[in-house]
Amino acid sequence: MANSNTTLRDIAEALNLSTSTVSKALRDSYEIGEKTKVMVMDYAKKVGYHPNAIAKILKEGKSKLIGVVICSIDNTFVSQMLNGIDRVCNDRGYSIMIMQSKESHQQEIKCIELLHARAVDGLLISPAYETSDVDHLKKIINANLPIVLFDRFSDDLDIPKVSIDNSEASFKATEHLIKNGYDKIALLHSNTSLNINIERLEGYKNALEFYKIPYNEAYIKPCDFQNTSLLQESILTAINQLMALNEPPNGILTTSDQITTQSIGIIKKLGYRIPEDIALVGFTNTSLAASLDPPLSTIYQPAIEIGEEAATQLLNIIEKKHFDQNKVIKLKTTLIERVSSKSKHKAI
């Protein structure tokens, strides 16, 4: 009968072996013959033996556990990044523990403190939108716990970071709208001091400047990420304000997955047609983009690859393989053109 309290000594006594032999057999040591290994493994499985995790950590100095802090698991893009993280960690013999900040700075601090207390070997963190002060991360770094930031990051930290080329992606989306005949382009953004917002605003401005289109501050609208209700309310308010301008925009760029997917329904609810009244292109990895009405033009981010690269960087640090402590990896995005930003030069 399986017994989770079975010890190495119990197995050794049952099989008339030394505890040292049993321990080496369970670790697949070359010092133990194959016949003995099979006998020990089969018996351990039969009685439900599990090694003492705390004792193993104390002995080996590693938990083989990676802490992951994300904004919310209820997000296609985030789920895809987690798939990439899990794939790499699993392939290299590590487990992951996932915690959600829910975009709260204080919740993020609690998540990190808890994971540190659980003796994780390293942390993968995508900071909350509220996070501007990174002192809590500096404390962890000073405690010599390896950290890699992914998707979002702060330039105040000299640690490995993995994201997309946000500026290039935003430039590409804005350029697409301009080339399709939309010359009054609004931006709905995430209102955070993290790189994700700063760089996407930069790319938008660079595209306007390149095509000699005046920058209009009235076209820039922040959105509230505290919860879904406030996000919807802020998008609704932003679009109403934009369309009430003397010169309302004829195109909108949305800079996050949540803003993008919410905007298409809100625009239609307000009675505006896409793209006849206003075109829309945004950052989102949802598989439903092509099935929306109208099909949504999107910036598709290599989410799985972001997760894989971030996990690889962290595990290389943990295992002391070759790595660059200050490395910043920016992956390329793909612009997928659909009906929501259809060219005005063609019949709509």
C-alpha positions in Angstrom: 0.0 0.0 0.0 1.3 3.5 -0.9 2.6 5.5 2.0 3.7 9.1 1.6 5.7 8.8 4.9 8.0 6.1 3.6 11.6 6.9 4.1 14.9 5.8 2.5 15.6 3.7 5.7 12.2 1.9 5.3 13.0 0.9 1.7 16.6 -0.2 2.7 15.2 -2.4 5.5 12.5 -3.9 3.3 15.0 -4.8 0.6 17.9 -5.6 2.9 20.1 -2.9 1.5 22.0 0.0 3.0 20.4 3.5 2.9 23.4 4.6 0.8 22.7 2.0 -1.8 19.0 2.9 -2.0 19.8 6.6 -2.3 22.3 6.1 -5.1 19.9 3.7 -6.9 17.1 6.3 -6.8 19.6 8.9 -8.2 20.5 6.5 -11.0 24.1 6.4 -9.9 26.7 4.5 -12.0 27.9 2.9 -8.8 24.8 0.7 -8.6 24.0 -2.2 -10.8 21.0 -2.2 -13.1 19.2 -5.1 -11.3 19.4 -3.3 -8.0 18.3 0.0 -9.5 15.2 -1.6 -11.0 14.4 -3.4 -7.7 14.7 -0.2 -5.7 12.7 1.9 -8.2 9.9 -0.6 -8.4 9.6 -0.9 -4.6 9.7 2.9 -4.2 6.9 3.3 -6.7 4.9 0.6 -5.0 5.1 2.2 -1.6 4.6 5.7 -2.9 8.0 7.0 -1.8 8.7 10.7 -2.4 12.0 12.3 -1.5 11.9 15.0 1.2 11.9 18.2 -0.8 13.4 20.3 2.0 16.2 17.9 2.7 17.0 17.7 -1.0 17.2 21.5 -1.2 19.5 21.7 1.9 21.7 19.0 0.4 21.9 20.1 -3.2 21.4 23.9 -2.7 18.7 23.9 -5.4 14.9 23.5 -5.4 14.6 23.0 -9.2 11.7 25.4 -8.8 11.2 28.7 -10.8 8.9 31.4 -9.6 6.9 33.2 -12.3 5.0 36.5 -11.6 2.5 37.7 -14.3 -0.3 40.3 -14.4 -3.1 37.8 -15.0 -3.4 34.3 -16.4 -6.7 35.2 -18.0 -5.0 36.7 -21.1 -4.2 34.9 -24.3 -0.8 36.6 -24.7 0.2 35.8 -21.2 -0.9 32.2 -21.4 1.2 31.8 -24.6 4.3 33.2 -22.8 3.6 30.7 -19.9 3.5 27.8 -22.4 7.0 28.8 -23.6 8.3 29.2 -20.0 6.9 25.8 -19.0 8.3 24.1 -22.1 11.9 25.2 -21.4 11.7 24.6 -17.7 10.2 21.2 -18.0 12.8 20.1 -20.6 15.6 21.2 -18.3 14.2 19.5 -15.2 12.6 22.5 -13.5 9.0 23.1 -12.2 7.3 26.5 -12.2 5.2 28.2 -9.6 2.9 30.9 -11.1 1.5 33.9 -9.2 -0.6 36.8 -10.4 -0.1 40.5 -9.5 -3.5 41.5 -11.0 -1.6 44.7 -12.1 -1.1 45.7 -8.4 2.3 46.9 -7.3 1.6 45.8 -3.7 0.3 42.4 -4.8 3.5 42.0 -6.9 5.6 42.6 -3.8 3.7 39.9 -1.9 4.1 37.4 -4.8 7.8 37.9 -4.9 8.3 37.7 -1.2 6.3 34.5 -1.0 8.2 32.9 -3.9 11.5 33.9 -2.3 10.4 32.3 0.9 9.7 29.1 -1.0 13.3 28.9 -2.0 12.8 29.2 -5.7 16.1 29.0 -7.7 15.1 32.1 -9.8 12.3 34.5 -10.8 10.7 35.3 -14.1 8.8 38.6 -13.7 6.5 40.6 -16.0 5.9 43.7 -13.8 2.5 45.1 -13.0 1.3 48.2 -14.8 1.3 50.0 -11.4 5.0 49.2 -10.8 7.2 52.2 -11.1 9.3 51.8 -8.0 11.5 48.7 -8.4 13.2 48.7 -5.0 11.5 45.4 -4.1 13.3 43.8 -7.1 16.6 45.4 -6.2 16.4 43.8 -2.7 15.9 40.4 -4.3 18.8 41.0 -6.7 21.0 42.0 -3.8 20.1 38.7 -2.1 21.7 37.0 -5.1 18.4 35.5 -6.4 18.6 35.4 -10.3 15.8 37.4 -12.0 14.9 37.9 -15.7 12.2 40.3 -16.7 10.0 39.4 -19.6 7.5 41.3 -21.8 7.6 44.4 -19.6 10.6 45.9 -17.8 12.2 48.9 -16.1 15.4 50.4 -17.4 16.3 51.0 -13.7 17.4 47.3 -13.4 20.6 45.9 -14.9 19.4 42.4 -15.4 18.5 40.3 -18.5 15.3 41.4 -20.2 13.2 39.7 -22.9 10.5 41.5 -24.9 9.5 42.6 -28.4 10.8 45.6 -30.3 7.9 47.7 -29.0 9.0 50.9 -30.8 9.4 49.1 -34.2 6.0 47.3 -33.7 4.2 50.6 -33.0 5.9 52.3 -35.8 4.8 49.5 -38.2 1.2 49.7 -37.0 1.0 53.5 -37.3 2.7 53.4 -40.7 0.2 50.8 -41.9 -2.7 53.1 -41.0 -1.0 56.1 -42.7 -0.3 54.2 -45.9 -3.9 53.1 -46.0 -5.1 56.7 -46.0 -5.7 57.4 -42.3 -4.0 60.6 -41.4 -5.6 61.4 -38.0 -4.5 58.6 -35.8 -5.4 58.3 -32.1 -3.5 56.2 -29.5 -5.2 54.3 -26.7 -2.4 53.3 -24.3 -1.8 51.5 -21.0 -0.7 54.5 -18.8 2.3 52.9 -17.2 5.9 54.1 -16.8 7.2 50.7 -17.9 9.0 50.2 -21.2 6.0 48.7 -22.9 4.2 52.0 -22.9 7.1 54.4 -23.4 8.4 52.5 -26.4 5.1 52.1 -28.1 4.3 55.8 -27.8 7.8 56.5 -29.1 7.2 54.3 -32.2 3.8 56.0 -32.9 5.4 59.5 -32.7 8.3 58.4 -34.9 5.9 57.2 -37.6 4.0 60.5 -37.5 7.2 62.5 -37.8 8.6 60.3 -40.6 5.4 60.8 -42.7 5.2 64.5 -41.7 1.9 64.3 -39.8 1.6 66.7 -36.9 1.5 65.2 -33.4 -1.8 66.0 -31.6 -1.8 65.5 -27.8 -5.6 65.4 -27.8 -5.4 62.1 -29.7 -3.5 60.3 -26.9 -5.7 58.6 -24.3 -4.7 56.6 -21.3 -6.7 53.6 -20.1 -7.2 52.4 -16.6 -6.0 48.8 -15.9 -7.2 48.4 -12.3 -9.9 46.0 -13.3 -12.0 45.0 -16.4 -14.9 47.4 -15.4 -12.7 50.4 -15.1 -10.8 49.5 -18.3 -14.1 49.3 -20.3 -15.2 52.6 -18.7 -12.0 54.4 -19.6 -12.0 53.1 -23.2 -15.7 54.2 -23.6 -14.8 57.7 -22.2 -11.7 57.9 -24.4 -13.5 57.1 -27.6 -16.4 59.5 -26.8 -13.9 62.3 -26.2 -12.0 61.5 -29.4 -15.1 61.5 -31.6 -16.3 64.8 -30.0 -13.2 66.6 -31.2 -13.5 69.3 -33.9 -11.3 67.0 -36.0 -12.0 63.5 -34.7 -9.5 60.7 -35.6 -10.1 58.4 -38.5 -7.9 55.7 -37.2 -7.0 54.3 -33.7 -3.9 52.3 -32.6 -4.5 50.3 -29.4 -1.3 49.3 -27.5 -2.3 46.3 -25.4 -4.2 43.0 -25.8 -6.9 44.0 -23.3 -7.5 47.5 -24.9 -7.6 46.1 -28.4 -10.1 43.4 -27.8 -12.4 45.7 -25.7 -12.2 48.6 -28.2 -13.8 46.9 -31.1 -17.0 46.1 -29.2 -17.2 49.6 -27.6 -16.7 51.4 -30.9 -19.5 49.4 -32.5 -21.7 49.9 -29.4 -21.3 53.7 -29.8 -22.7 53.4 -33.4 -19.4 53.8 -35.3 -18.6 51.6 -38.3 -15.1 50.0 -38.6 -13.3 51.0 -40.8 -15.8 53.3 -42.6 -16.0 55.8 -39.6 -12.8 54.8 -37.9 -10.1 52.2 -38.6 -8.6 50.1 -35.8 -5.3 48.2 -35.5 -3.9 46.9 -32.2 -1.6 44.6 -30.3 -3.3 41.3 -29.6 -2.6 37.6 -29.9 -6.2 36.4 -29.7 -7.0 33.6 -32.1 -10.5 35.3 -32.5 -9.1 38.4 -34.3 -9.8 36.9 -37.7 -13.4 36.0 -36.7 -14.4 39.3 -35.2 -16.8 41.6 -37.1 -14.9 43.1 -38.9 -11.8 41.0 -38.8 -9.2 42.9 -36.7 -5.8 44.0 -38.0 -3.3 43.2 -35.3 0.3 43.3 -34.2 1.1 39.7 -33.4 3.8 39.1 -30.8 5.9 36.0 -30.6 4.6 35.2 -27.1 5.8 31.6 -26.8 9.3 32.6 -28.0 9.4 35.4 -25.4 8.6 32.8 -22.7 11.1 30.3 -24.0 13.9 32.9 -24.3 13.2 34.4 -20.8 13.3 30.9 -19.2 16.5 30.0 -21.1 18.2 33.1 -19.9 17.2 32.5 -16.3 18.2 28.8 -16.3 21.6 29.7 -17.9 22.2 32.1 -15.0 21.2 29.5 -12.4 23.3 26.8 -14.0 26.2 29.2 -14.5 26.4 28.8 -18.2 27.5 31.6 -20.5 25.2 34.6 -20.3 25.2 38.4 -20.4 23.9 39.9 -17.2 22.7 43.1 -18.9 21.4 41.4 -22.1 18.2 42.9 -23.6 16.6 40.7 -26.2 14.0 42.2 -28.4 12.0 39.9 -30.7 10.3 40.9 -33.9 6.5 41.2 -34.3 4.2 40.5 -37.3 1.6 42.9 -38.7 -1.4 41.0 -39.8 -3.6 43.2 -42.1 -7.4 42.6 -42.0 -10.6 44.5 -42.7 -10.6 46.8 -39.7 -7.8 48.9 -41.2 -8.7 48.4 -44.9 -7.2 50.9 -47.3 -9.3 54.0 -48.0 -7.8 54.1 -51.4 -9.9 51.0 -52.3 -13.6 50.7 -52.3 -15.0 50.0 -48.9 
